[in-house]
């Protein structure tokens, strides 16, 4: 369920971020960050059967730069929905249109 901040809806899960077209920004404690295309990251979690709330999603991610240097998976400190984002987004495979419309209709109903 979304929460409100200054009268605006703020997504609390990957599906809400995708439905409302918010990019998903993941930030590590080392200062590195990555921004994901919302539909692709939601579809990845949906296909794997993983919960898509931000708290659970954080536990499935790690910093690639820290992993390269330390050899350990360093979990991100923050997972935020940002809009608008003009930088480079990481693209993952998108859901087909029929599947996306089916899930959106179930969400609305």
HUCORJO-V7750 format. One record per residue. RES is the residue in one letter. PHI is phi as a letter, one per 30 degrees, with the letter a starting at -180 (none if undefined). OMEGA is omega as a letter, one per 30 degrees, with the letter a starting at -180 (none if undefined). NEAR is the number of other C-alpha atoms within 12 Angstrom. Layout:
BEGIN
RES	PHI	OMEGA	NEAR
RES	PHI	OMEGA	NEAR
END
This chain:
BEGIN
X	none	a	16
X	d	l	20
X	c	a	13
X	c	l	11
X	b	a	10
X	h	l	7
X	i	l	8
X	c	l	11
X	d	l	21
X	c	a	28
X	d	l	30
X	c	l	29
X	b	a	35
X	d	l	41
X	d	l	37
X	d	l	31
X	d	l	35
X	d	a	31
X	d	a	29
X	c	l	25
X	h	l	24
X	c	l	32
X	d	a	37
X	c	a	44
X	c	a	34
X	c	a	37
X	c	a	27
X	c	l	26
X	d	a	17
X	d	l	20
X	j	l	15
X	d	l	21
X	b	l	28
X	b	l	30
X	b	a	30
X	c	l	37
X	d	a	37
X	d	a	38
X	d	a	36
X	d	a	30
X	d	l	40
X	d	a	37
X	d	l	31
X	d	l	25
X	d	a	28
X	d	l	24
X	d	l	16
X	d	a	13
X	i	a	12
X	d	l	22
X	d	a	23
X	c	l	32
X	d	a	27
X	e	a	33
X	d	l	21
X	d	a	20
X	d	l	32
X	e	a	28
X	d	l	21
X	c	a	23
X	c	l	28
X	a	a	28
X	d	l	29
X	d	a	22
X	d	l	22
X	d	l	21
X	d	a	18
X	d	a	12
X	d	a	12
X	c	a	12
X	i	a	12
X	b	l	13
X	d	l	18
X	c	a	26
X	d	a	27
X	d	l	31
X	d	a	23
X	b	l	28
X	b	a	34
X	b	l	32
X	c	a	34
X	b	l	29
X	a	f	23
X	d	l	17
X	b	a	20
X	c	a	12
X	d	a	16
X	d	l	15
X	c	l	23
X	d	a	21
X	c	l	20
X	c	l	17
X	e	a	18
X	c	l	23
X	d	l	25
X	d	a	13
X	d	a	12
X	d	l	11
X	d	a	16
X	d	a	21
X	d	l	14
X	d	a	14
X	d	l	22
X	d	l	19
X	d	l	12
X	d	l	11
X	d	a	13
X	d	a	10
X	d	none	7
END
